[in-house]
Structure formats: C-alpha cells, structure tokens
Amino acid sequence: MTAAEAKRTARRRARRGGAGAGGGAEPNAHLRVPWITRRIPTYDLLDEESLVRIEQTADRILAEIGMEFREDAETVRLFREAGGEVRELSKDVWNIRFEPGMIREILRTAPSRFTQHARNPANSVEIGGDAVVFAPSYGSPFVMDLDRGRRYGTIEDFRNFVKLGQSSPWLHHSGGTICEPTDIPVNKRHLDMVYAHIRYSDRAFLGSITAPERAADSIEMCRILFGADFVDENCVIMGNFNTTSPLVLDGVTTAGIRTYAAAGQGSIHLPFLLGGAVSPLTMAGSVAQCLAESMTSCALTQLVRPGAPVVLASFQSTMSLRSGSPTFGTPEAALGSLVMGQLARRLNLPLRCAGNFTNSKLPDAQAMSQALMSMMSAVQCGANYILHSAGFLDGLLSMSYEKFVIDTDLCGALHAYMRGLDVSEDTLGFDALAELGPGQHLFSTAHTLRHYQTAYWDSALDDNQPWETWDEQGGSDMATRANKRWKKLLDEYEAPALDEGIDDGLKGFIAKRKEMMADAWY
Amino acid sequence: MTAAEAKRTARRRARRGGAGAGGGAEPNAHLRVPWITRRIPTYDLLDEESLVRIEQTADRILAEIGMEFREDAETVRLFREAGGEVRELSKDVWNIRFEPGMIREILRTAPSRFTQHARNPANSVEIGGDAVVFAPSYGSPFVMDLDRGRRYGTIEDFRNFVKLGQSSPWLHHSGGTICEPTDIPVNKRHLDMVYAHIRYSDRAFLGSITAPERAADSIEMCRILFGADFVDENCVIMGNFNTTSPLVLDGVTTAGIRTYAAAGQGSIHLPFLLGGAVSPLTMAGSVAQCLAESMTSCALTQLVRPGAPVVLASFQSTMSLRSGSPTFGTPEAALGSLVMGQLARRLNLPLRCAGNFTNSKLPDAQAMSQALMSMMSAVQCGANYILHSAGFLDGLLSMSYEKFVIDTDLCGALHAYMRGLDVSEDTLGFDALAELGPGQHLFSTAHTLRHYQTAYWDSALDDNQPWETWDEQGGSDMATRANKRWKKLLDEYEAPALDEGIDDGLKGFIAKRKEMMADAWY
C-alpha cells in the first residue's frame, strides 16, 4: 500500500465510522434508496376538460399538420404500414399525418413501468408509476468551476462527474453525456463515455444517440458487460432522443431510436421546446405540441418491437423578451411540466421532465431560485426519470462542479420531501406534549429521543449554524463550501470493483472500434 | 426644484417611459394586482382519514392537556363563560381544557374572508378564500447588506424597508416590524414604526403587539388616519400574535389580542414551532399542536367581539441535529405547511403560512434553495397572508437588503405562477404551428406577435443573457445585482401623498405619547 493509498483508506474509515458511529448513525441513512418511491400525491393543475382540449389539439396537430421525417425510409415504411398518411415532399423528406387516436393505439403495447438494470443489481432502477429516478445533467459542451471558470469539457471532466455522481447517494442513475468530452474525436467519444459510466459507476446509464452505429456500439458494450442473452431480455441501457421541433424527426434520430428498440433497450423521446421559437409562446400550445411530438417518437419504438421500454419526455423552456435568449426555471415552464405529468399518466407512460434548470452563470441565488422552481415541478408532476438533476448551469451550456454538489444535496432533501408526511399514533406525538405539559421544552422527551436521528433531512452543504459560529469559521457562502466539497468527494472517491475479464473485453472492443475509424471532429 | 429633485424627476420620467414606452409596454404590467387571486389548485398532501386524525389529536391536546394562560384574568373569565374547564395552577396561572369541538364552535362567527383597508383604497387587500397577499419579513433585530455586513437595525433601516416594499409591485402589504428599530426606546418604537408605514407606504400594515397600550396606540393612529367611525366598522390594521409554545398564552399576548378584537381589528395567531424544542419532532404532531394553539388563540377574539377578523397561522421550523439550532426551508417544514393549508380550509379560516425562510447568512444559493422550498409550500397550500415574503435571512435574525429585492422579484414570478395555465382556443395555438408548418421557427407568427408581451414573467434581477454578454458586463452574481438594485430603488423612491392635516394629527399624537413616558430600553 502506498502512502497515498494508506491515507485514503484511513480517511474512508474515519468517514464510515462517522459522527456517532454504529450502523444507523450516518445522517440521512434512513433515506437511502436505489430509487425513490413517491409517497406524495401528484400536483394536478388542470381539470378534465382542459386536459381533453390539450389532447385533442395534439391529435389535431398530428392529423392536420403532421410530422416531417427525413432521410430514413424504413421509419416512413413502418408508419405507413401502421396507417399513417405519407406524402413525399422531396427526395428523402416526408410528411406523415395520423388520424386522431392512431398514435395512442400504437402506444398501447408500451410498458407503463420497467426496470433498467445496473451492473450492480442493488442499483437497478424502476422507471414509471410511483418510481422516481434522479440523473445528472446532460449535454453541456462547457464545464465550469470557481477556480478555472468556463472551458470546454474534456474526458477528464466527464470521468470526474461520473465519479461525483457515483459518490452521491442522492442520484440513482449515472446519466449519459454528462459533459461533452471535446478532447476526443466526435466519432469516438461515445466509446470513452460509455466506458467511463461502466468503469467509474455501478449504476444504470444512457448510451450514445448521435449516430445509429454509435448507438449500436453502446449496446454492444452492454452485451460484453451483461452478456448478450441478458441484454436481449432486459433493459440495460437507454438512449435520450430529441425531436427537431417543431414537428420534425430527422433520420439520424429515427435510425437511432430503431436501433435501441430493436435491441429491446429503452429510449426517451424529448421535444426541446423553446416557446416562441420552436413552439407556441403560450404554454397550453407548447404542451400540446410536446405531447404530439413525444407520442409520435415513442410510437416508432412499438412498431419496431412492441413492448420496448419507452419514456415520454418534456423540456419546456421560455424566452427572454429582451434578448430572445432561452430562459430556464421560469414559472410558466413549471406550470407546463405539471400538466405534462397529468398527460403522461393518462397515456400510462413513464415521464422524463424538467430538472434543476437555470440560466445563471454562477452557483448563486439565481441558480437555485430557478432550479427549485423547475425541480419542484418535476417532483410534483409525478415525473419518473429526472435528467438534469445535478450540475445544470448557464442555460445547459455549462456543467458546473459546484452546482453539481449543491444540486445533489437538494436531491437528498427531495428524498425527504417525497416520503410525505406520515400520520400515525407515534408521529402524532400526543405523548410528547403530555409528558411534560404546557410551557416545557421537549428536548428530553421519550418521543424526541426516539425520533431525533430520522426526523429531519441533514444537509451536507447548508450552513445552519448561528451567525457567530459561521462568522468565526470564515463566513463562507454556499458556492465556496460546494467548491471544497467536490474536491473532497473526488479525493475520497473509490471505483466500484469491475471483473477484469469484462474490463479487458470492453477495452479490446474500444481499441478495435477506434482502430477501424479515422478521427472525425464534427 | 432643487438640482437633486430635478435629477430624480428626470429619472422617473425615463423609467416610466421605459423600454417600448406606451401604456401596456412596461414588463409584467399585466401581472399587477392589489392582491393575487389564486387560479392554481391547492396541493393537498393528506387524505381525509389523516386530516381527521390530526384534528382529533388537536382536540385531544385541548381536552386532556389544555392550554396554560398567565396574568390575564379577563381572558380566563371569557373562556370559563364559554365552557372551558379552568384550573388555577398558582396566582395568575391557569390551565384551561376544552371539550372536543368547543373551540371550533366558538370560531363559527369568524369570517372566512375579509378586507383590510389601506389608506389608498386601490391598495386594500382581501384576506381569505382564493386571495393571496405577500408582506415583508417581520421581527429581525439585525439588518444586513453586502457593504456594511450585519448590524442592529435602526429606524432608518426600518424606513428604508418600508420604502423598498412600497416600490415593489409584487408585495401587497407593508408588513409590521420589518426590522427592530433598536435606536428608539422599546416603549416608543411602535409609534415610529406605525408612522413609517403610514407615511412611506399607502398599503395596509400591521400594528404593535408588544404591550396592550402599544396595540391601543397603533389603533388610535389608524383612527386619526381613517376616522374613528370607519375604524369601528372596518378592518384597517392587524396584530400578529405569537403563542408561547408549547401550549401557553401569556397575559401580554391575550390582552393585546383582546385590544385588537374589541376594536374590530384583525389579528393573526401564530405558534412559532421548532420541532423537538417546543413541539414534537415529527411533523404530524407539530401540525396538530399548531392547530390546537392557533385555534384557541383565534377563538379568544370571537369571545371579545364575534365576527372580528382573524387569521389562523403556521410557522413550522425544524432543528439541526448537529447543533440544535432551528432550521428553516427544510423539506419537512414544507410538508407541514401543505397540511396546514388543508386544515385551515376545513376550519373555513384565512391562513398565514411560511414565507421565504432560510438559515443562510448571505443572499446565496442556500438562501434561495431554502427560500423556494418554503415559499412554494405557502403558495401551493393556499395560504392567504404570506408574511416573511421578502428579506428573511439568518434564521429570521437578520433582514437583508439584497435578499429583500431578490425575494420581491421571486414574488413577481409567483404572480405568474399563480395565474395558472390558461387553456383556450387562443392559448392552444394550433394556428401558430399551422401557419408555417414543421421545421419552421415561430418568431414571426401572428400568435407570437399577439402574445409576446404577456406570455412570460420578465425578471428584473435574473441574468438570462448569453455567457459572453454576461462576462463582458462584468460577470456579476445575483447578490451583486441585488445590491445595486436596492440602492437604485431607494434613490428613485417617492413617498405617496399624505393629507397634511392627518400628518400633523399623527405627529401630534406621537409627540404627546412620547412625552407621557420615560424611555424604556427593555
């Protein structure tokens, strides 16, 4: 053992012993779960009549305007066979219209809930129903931290974020393109990303969607990891696909969707809606369009392989009236998310929705004000898979180290929130008041001693000390504490064990695939 | 006109002209209201059975443990006459028990909704039902800003916060003890506080509750302002009273409550519950106790003057398991607030609940993360009067200039949130998509042009610009922008007109009252 390793081991022991030591003494231990079972009701914004009007508008969009498909004749063939009315607009561009109800009918074979398996079976997650899964943010080209500012993401950043995710008990899923590893050629980076998820995390993850062959590589790596038979029978990877709003599905996307579905793997179908730019400014219309696009994209999977796991998705953003920039974490988008939750349940499909969105360029008051506005809507609307739960800054352009740990801490608080309020003889605590009576503090009552370890969420980042103590300790803000924390977590990180034969198999596959292709940088 | 005045007038004109000029061009103009009419449903956490169990526990607390009353024989007499079972514990200390249902019966005469009149009739507010009123934070001994740090509050700070409140369209009420003006003797500061609310704001406000004669002074000043007859017939002032938890009402409090009620004025009845210290750690028990204490305190008003306006109240806080300090903006407290909303509606009483709570000592990420966790519960639970809507920092010990303007901006966003999501032919926006079809941006559609001024909340403090623009402009965080903003708002502030005769009357009353008393500093 090297000196550095010994130091690390000692730290780990100290950490595990923790304050109070003993099995259950770790703060928040009672809240740890592989995924959350939501025990709070959904917050249902709209009445039946309004929901029906939105659904009818979605149907009308598909029947009268239709969706445009590009450069994927096989997808067009599948939809034509299913009853879609196909018009060829030009070579490789088709408009397809669907009679009201047709898409819903196709979606009947999609599961309302499914398991995505992790390589550590204890970390497999449920997606759908009352299950809730938090995953890191996805797709930023830049990364940020307080020391080095904003810069392009690298594979080292990518690995760091996988490690930070793995080290947080409040995320359940390793995510996908946590940041773009821009130092790796575009046509090869998916191999390094999938490998990083497998090597540095033992949770479920997302694969590549940027080209059908990269989707296939991602799935092939899972066959090495899980065995081909297991992969054929079970969902072990998902792809996160974007429509090209308004109302377009390009061929790379539909071919990727078909690749995941054919392999029996999961897929998420997201219209990225920016009101006024690619969807109506008014949220009712944006939600109707979201439903139309996501349903249609989901339906493709069922034509390829009925029963393939599929996730409806919603990403509502708004627009700054001053600059035309997209805005995140706004009240209108939060309302849109609440409605999407209702619509997903009526379709009986799992939902991906919202996350800790913000436009802020720093982990400051704006960042968390917008983040909570957005995230509470995800939690309350009944979303099942909440991508962008950690790290989102700068309108999704930057992944922030500090915000990542601030967000995961919030995710911990949301574990407590989603447990709901338990009403029982014990929690009603009549005895606690009766024991000493009016005017007496309850610190020493049997009820307090029985509950004090589990009654309240204990944040790792909030400073809840008296002002004097806080001031004596340097008067830090949360961003500064977060900066220290991510460094400590990375320093203490331990990779989960991985079978050497599998590791060699993965490395061999990656080497072979990289050898086969010249580097491409676009 | 002095040079300074001329400069100020020019600034005002520029401001009013604003971007785009013209009547409705001011951002968010469509959201301005004297109070909010909530168009979103309440978020109902618990089922009927759980609510009944909480109510039964509250009844059992009052029947088997009882409330303790101190040093106010008149209040004891009133409750005895109403059927309370009185036991004298010692000289001036009584325990009173109430049969299940008795307190609810007494509360039947309390209005479910009432108007609190402002000196500017356009600013009168409704309290109860679907009406929602935001008021500044209340009761901090310290004030903070980024330039001068933490210090004791003064009457100058108090006036500044009244002015900042008045200048925000997103607050509806001037509040009460916005901060303690510690440079004025304790027995005289109520006169200066009430005068500041009257002079520097034309909204409704809260009066003194720290002694019955100070309550009487506050009401007397309203008689000078509104006329004695008007005050006798209408609610023009409210007192915000705290029980002494657990289960005690001291004589200063009950005498103050009787003073407001006898004058037909409003009162708010708040148990300040810190779980594990003065209420059970488990939230179900804390909520049951809150209901028992607040109901009983409210009931006193109806014994004094049936029909007196009264507000049930809830302030749930939790405890740091490490330090024993009270914690604010925690998930458990948010759940407690949601349940209090349900219980208040079942009692048919207006509710004061939560606010922008936090333990943070700076206007940072923690401040707004905790603030939103708390504030969203207030907005969603159906609370009617939300004190602590602006400025709350440092576990209520400090009033922050920066957080005040950050919070009022959030209050603006909540105006948009509480409008809900409108579903109509127009907002469904089918035409917006049909106009140009798939793949085409919607910037120029008739639908976009028709809605762009009113579709989205436009924050005065969020930086939603691209990173490059933000960076070029200095790369500020929200706290820094807030620091500039409160100074600008104070600089631009104009006092609303006040009749000179009334002003002289108030000044004369204050001078006379101050002359009658020696300074007291405790």
Contacts between the chains, C-beta under 8 A, distances in Angstrom:
chain1	res1	chain2	res2	distance
A	19	B	322	7.6
A	27	B	321	7.1
A	40	B	45	6.3
A	40	B	335	7.8
A	41	B	43	7.8
A	41	B	44	6.9
A	41	B	45	6.6
A	43	B	41	7.9
A	43	B	43	4.8
A	43	B	380	7.0
A	44	B	41	6.9
A	45	B	40	6.3
A	45	B	41	6.7
A	45	B	420	6.6
A	45	B	421	6.0
A	46	B	421	6.6
A	46	B	423	6.7
A	50	B	421	7.9
A	50	B	423	4.1
A	53	B	423	5.4
A	53	B	428	6.6
A	54	B	423	6.4
A	54	B	428	7.0
A	57	B	428	4.6
A	57	B	430	5.8
A	60	B	430	6.1
A	61	B	430	6.8
A	61	B	433	6.1
A	64	B	434	7.0
A	65	B	433	5.7
A	65	B	434	5.6
A	65	B	437	6.2
A	65	B	438	6.8
A	66	B	438	7.1
A	67	B	438	6.5
A	68	B	437	8.0
A	68	B	438	3.8
A	68	B	439	5.8
A	95	B	438	7.0
A	142	B	467	8.0
A	150	B	467	6.5
A	244	B	439	7.1
A	246	B	433	5.9
A	246	B	438	6.0
A	246	B	439	6.8
A	246	B	440	7.0
A	246	B	442	7.0
A	247	B	433	6.9
A	247	B	437	7.4
A	247	B	438	3.7
A	247	B	439	7.0
A	248	B	438	5.1
A	248	B	439	4.8
A	275	B	455	6.7
A	275	B	456	7.3
A	276	B	442	6.1
A	276	B	443	6.6
A	276	B	448	5.2
A	276	B	452	6.4
A	276	B	455	7.1
A	277	B	441	5.6
A	277	B	442	6.3
A	277	B	443	6.3
A	278	B	441	6.5
A	278	B	442	6.7
A	279	B	433	7.9
A	279	B	442	6.9
A	280	B	427	7.8
A	280	B	428	7.8
A	280	B	429	3.1
A	280	B	432	4.2
A	280	B	433	6.8
A	280	B	442	6.6
A	280	B	447	5.8
A	280	B	448	7.7
A	281	B	429	7.5
A	281	B	432	7.7
A	281	B	442	7.6
A	281	B	447	6.9
A	281	B	448	5.4
A	281	B	451	4.6
A	281	B	452	6.2
A	281	B	455	4.1
A	281	B	456	7.5
A	282	B	422	7.5
A	282	B	426	7.2
A	282	B	427	3.9
A	282	B	428	7.6
A	282	B	429	5.3
A	282	B	447	7.5
A	282	B	451	5.6
A	282	B	455	6.0
A	283	B	421	5.3
A	283	B	427	7.3
A	283	B	455	8.0
A	284	B	421	6.1
A	284	B	422	6.5
A	284	B	423	4.6
A	284	B	424	7.3
A	284	B	427	4.1
A	284	B	428	5.0
A	284	B	429	7.1
A	285	B	427	6.1
A	285	B	428	5.1
A	285	B	429	2.8
A	285	B	430	7.2
A	285	B	432	6.1
A	285	B	433	7.5
A	285	B	447	7.7
A	286	B	429	7.7
A	287	B	421	7.8
A	288	B	428	5.8
A	288	B	429	7.6
A	288	B	430	7.8
A	289	B	433	6.4
A	318	B	455	7.5
A	318	B	456	4.7
A	319	B	456	6.5
A	320	B	456	8.0
A	320	B	458	7.6
A	320	B	464	4.6
A	320	B	465	7.7
A	321	B	27	7.0
A	321	B	452	6.1
A	321	B	453	7.1
A	321	B	456	6.5
A	321	B	458	5.7
A	322	B	19	7.6
A	322	B	458	7.3
A	323	B	464	7.0
A	323	B	465	5.7
A	323	B	466	7.6
A	323	B	469	7.7
A	324	B	443	8.0
A	325	B	464	5.5
A	325	B	465	6.2
A	325	B	466	6.1
A	327	B	456	7.1
A	327	B	462	7.7
A	327	B	464	4.8
A	330	B	413	7.2
A	330	B	416	7.8
A	330	B	456	6.2
A	330	B	457	6.0
A	331	B	413	4.8
A	331	B	414	6.9
A	331	B	416	4.2
A	331	B	417	3.8
A	331	B	457	5.5
A	332	B	416	6.3
A	332	B	421	7.9
A	332	B	455	7.1
A	332	B	456	5.6
A	332	B	457	6.9
A	334	B	417	6.6
A	335	B	40	7.8
A	335	B	417	6.7
A	335	B	420	6.6
A	335	B	421	4.4
A	336	B	421	7.0
A	338	B	421	7.7
A	339	B	421	5.9
A	359	B	462	6.4
A	359	B	463	6.8
A	359	B	464	4.3
A	360	B	462	7.4
A	360	B	463	6.7
A	360	B	477	8.0
A	360	B	478	7.1
A	361	B	463	6.9
A	361	B	467	5.5
A	361	B	470	5.2
A	361	B	471	7.5
A	361	B	475	6.9
A	362	B	475	7.8
A	362	B	477	4.8
A	362	B	478	8.0
A	363	B	365	5.3
A	364	B	364	6.3
A	364	B	365	5.9
A	364	B	477	4.0
A	364	B	478	4.9
A	364	B	479	6.6
A	365	B	363	5.3
A	365	B	364	5.8
A	365	B	365	6.3
A	365	B	367	5.8
A	365	B	368	4.4
A	365	B	403	8.0
A	365	B	406	5.5
A	365	B	477	7.4
A	365	B	478	4.1
A	365	B	479	6.0
A	365	B	482	7.6
A	366	B	368	7.5
A	366	B	461	7.1
A	366	B	462	5.2
A	366	B	463	6.6
A	366	B	477	7.6
A	366	B	478	4.1
A	367	B	365	5.9
A	367	B	368	8.0
A	368	B	365	4.4
A	368	B	366	7.6
A	368	B	367	8.0
A	368	B	368	4.4
A	368	B	369	4.1
A	368	B	372	7.3
A	369	B	368	4.0
A	369	B	371	7.4
A	369	B	372	6.0
A	369	B	406	7.3
A	369	B	410	6.0
A	369	B	462	7.9
A	369	B	478	7.8
A	370	B	462	6.9
A	371	B	369	7.4
A	372	B	368	7.2
A	372	B	369	6.0
A	372	B	372	3.5
A	372	B	373	6.5
A	372	B	376	7.1
A	373	B	372	6.5
A	373	B	376	7.9
A	373	B	413	7.0
A	373	B	417	7.9
A	376	B	372	7.1
A	376	B	373	7.9
A	376	B	376	5.4
A	380	B	43	7.0
A	394	B	467	5.5
A	395	B	464	7.7
A	395	B	466	8.0
A	397	B	467	6.5
A	398	B	467	7.3
A	406	B	365	5.5
A	406	B	369	7.3
A	410	B	369	6.0
A	413	B	330	7.2
A	413	B	331	4.8
A	413	B	373	7.0
A	414	B	331	6.9
A	416	B	330	7.8
A	416	B	331	4.3
A	416	B	332	6.3
A	417	B	331	3.8
A	417	B	334	6.6
A	417	B	335	6.7
A	417	B	373	7.9
A	420	B	45	6.6
A	420	B	335	6.6
A	421	B	45	6.0
A	421	B	46	6.6
A	421	B	50	7.9
A	421	B	283	5.3
A	421	B	284	6.1
A	421	B	287	7.8
A	421	B	332	8.0
A	421	B	335	4.4
A	421	B	336	7.0
A	421	B	338	7.7
A	421	B	339	5.9
A	422	B	282	7.5
A	422	B	284	6.5
A	423	B	46	6.7
A	423	B	50	4.0
A	423	B	53	5.4
A	423	B	54	6.4
A	423	B	284	4.6
A	424	B	284	7.3
A	426	B	282	7.2
A	427	B	280	7.8
A	427	B	282	3.9
A	427	B	283	7.3
A	427	B	284	4.1
A	427	B	285	6.1
A	428	B	53	6.6
A	428	B	54	7.0
A	428	B	57	4.6
A	428	B	280	7.8
A	428	B	282	7.6
A	428	B	284	5.0
A	428	B	285	5.1
A	428	B	288	5.8
A	429	B	280	3.1
A	429	B	281	7.5
A	429	B	282	5.3
A	429	B	284	7.1
A	429	B	285	2.8
A	429	B	286	7.7
A	429	B	288	7.6
A	430	B	57	5.8
A	430	B	60	6.1
A	430	B	61	6.8
A	430	B	285	7.3
A	430	B	288	7.8
A	432	B	280	4.2
A	432	B	281	7.7
A	432	B	285	6.2
A	433	B	61	6.0
A	433	B	65	5.8
A	433	B	246	5.9
A	433	B	247	6.9
A	433	B	279	7.9
A	433	B	280	6.8
A	433	B	285	7.5
A	433	B	289	6.4
A	434	B	64	7.0
A	434	B	65	5.6
A	437	B	65	6.2
A	437	B	68	8.0
A	437	B	247	7.5
A	438	B	65	6.8
A	438	B	66	7.1
A	438	B	67	6.5
A	438	B	68	3.8
A	438	B	95	7.0
A	438	B	246	6.0
A	438	B	247	3.7
A	438	B	248	5.1
A	439	B	68	5.8
A	439	B	244	7.1
A	439	B	246	6.9
A	439	B	247	7.0
A	439	B	248	4.8
A	440	B	246	7.0
A	441	B	277	5.6
A	441	B	278	6.5
A	442	B	246	7.0
A	442	B	276	6.1
A	442	B	277	6.3
A	442	B	278	6.7
A	442	B	279	6.9
A	442	B	280	6.7
A	442	B	281	7.6
A	443	B	276	6.5
A	443	B	277	6.3
A	447	B	280	5.8
A	447	B	281	6.9
A	447	B	282	7.5
A	447	B	285	7.7
A	448	B	276	5.2
A	448	B	280	7.7
A	448	B	281	5.4
A	451	B	281	4.6
A	451	B	282	5.6
A	452	B	276	6.4
A	452	B	281	6.2
A	452	B	321	6.1
A	453	B	321	7.1
A	455	B	275	6.7
A	455	B	276	7.1
A	455	B	281	4.1
A	455	B	282	6.0
A	455	B	318	7.5
A	455	B	332	7.1
A	456	B	275	7.4
A	456	B	281	7.5
A	456	B	318	4.7
A	456	B	319	6.6
A	456	B	321	6.5
A	456	B	327	7.1
A	456	B	330	6.2
A	456	B	332	5.6
A	457	B	330	6.0
A	457	B	331	5.5
A	457	B	332	6.8
A	458	B	320	7.6
A	458	B	321	5.7
A	458	B	322	7.3
A	461	B	366	7.1
A	462	B	327	7.8
A	462	B	359	6.4
A	462	B	360	7.4
A	462	B	366	5.2
A	462	B	369	7.9
A	462	B	370	7.0
A	463	B	359	6.8
A	463	B	360	6.7
A	463	B	361	6.9
A	463	B	366	6.7
A	464	B	320	4.6
A	464	B	323	7.0
A	464	B	325	5.5
A	464	B	327	4.8
A	464	B	359	4.3
A	464	B	395	7.7
A	465	B	320	7.6
A	465	B	323	5.7
A	465	B	325	6.2
A	466	B	323	7.6
A	466	B	325	6.0
A	466	B	395	7.9
A	467	B	142	8.0
A	467	B	150	6.5
A	467	B	361	5.5
A	467	B	394	5.5
A	467	B	397	6.5
A	467	B	398	7.3
A	469	B	323	7.7
A	470	B	361	5.3
A	471	B	361	7.6
A	475	B	361	6.9
A	475	B	362	7.8
A	477	B	360	8.0
A	477	B	362	4.8
A	477	B	364	4.1
A	477	B	365	7.4
A	477	B	366	7.6
A	478	B	360	7.1
A	478	B	362	8.0
A	478	B	364	4.9
A	478	B	365	4.1
A	478	B	366	4.1
A	478	B	369	7.9
A	479	B	364	6.6
A	479	B	365	6.1
A	482	B	365	7.6
